[in-house]
Amino acid sequence: MTENQIIIYQSSNGQTAINVKLQDETVWLTLNQISDLFYKNKSTISRHLNNIYKEEELKQEGTVAKKATVQKEGNRIVERTIEYYSK
């Protein structure tokens, strides 16, 4: 598999489509993508992730990557740092 591929997953009814970033055979998802994938709100996913790190089931250093992205918000272009999660 090629590095930095993007794979699109779509539900059978076409309601949900998720663009997945694949790097070094690891899938990276944003909080929004995880929320969409599991049909849960972002606060639920965030709480769950925080508990995983608090209880040291996983280490943040190896499972969180921060990447800058530029996006249009209204009439302005904004650069934001987005966290991606793996494992």
C-alpha positions in Angstrom: 0.0 0.0 0.0 1.3 3.5 -0.9 2.1 5.9 1.9 -0.2 8.9 2.5 -3.1 7.3 0.6 -6.6 8.5 1.3 -9.4 5.9 1.4 -13.1 6.8 1.4 -15.4 4.6 3.5 -19.1 5.0 2.9 -22.0 3.5 4.7 -24.3 1.2 2.7 -27.1 3.8 2.7 -24.7 6.5 1.5 -25.4 8.7 4.5 -21.9 8.7 5.9 -18.6 9.0 4.0 -15.3 9.2 5.8 -12.0 10.2 4.1 -9.3 8.2 5.9 -5.6 9.3 5.9 -3.3 6.3 5.7 0.3 6.8 6.6 2.9 4.0 7.3 0.0 1.5 7.3 -1.7 3.4 10.1 -5.2 5.0 9.8 -5.4 8.6 11.2 -8.8 10.1 11.9 -9.9 13.5 13.3 -12.3 13.8 16.3 -15.0 14.7 13.8 -14.3 11.6 11.7 -14.3 9.3 14.7 -17.6 10.9 15.8 -19.1 10.2 12.4 -17.8 6.7 12.2 -19.3 5.6 15.6 -22.4 7.9 15.4 -21.5 9.6 18.7 -21.1 13.2 19.5 -17.6 14.7 19.7 -17.8 15.3 23.5 -18.4 11.5 24.0 -15.5 10.6 21.8 -13.3 13.2 23.4 -14.1 12.0 26.9 -13.4 8.4 25.9 -10.0 9.3 24.4 -9.1 11.4 27.5 -9.9 8.3 29.7 -7.8 6.1 27.5 -4.8 8.4 27.9 -5.5 9.1 31.6 -5.5 5.3 32.3 -2.5 4.9 30.1 -4.1 2.3 27.8 -2.3 4.2 25.1 0.3 6.9 25.0 -0.6 10.2 23.4 2.9 10.6 21.9 2.4 7.6 19.5 -1.3 8.0 18.8 -1.9 11.8 18.3 -0.5 13.8 15.5 -1.1 17.6 15.1 -1.3 18.8 11.6 -1.9 22.4 10.3 -4.7 22.8 7.8 -6.0 25.8 5.9 -9.8 26.1 5.6 -12.3 28.7 4.5 -14.6 29.9 7.2 -17.2 32.3 5.9 -15.2 34.9 3.8 -11.9 34.3 5.4 -9.1 31.7 5.1 -8.0 30.3 8.5 -5.2 28.1 9.5 -6.0 25.6 12.2 -4.1 22.8 13.9 -6.1 19.6 13.8 -5.4 16.6 15.9 -5.4 13.2 14.2 -5.8 9.9 16.2 -4.6 6.4 15.4 -4.7 2.9 16.9 
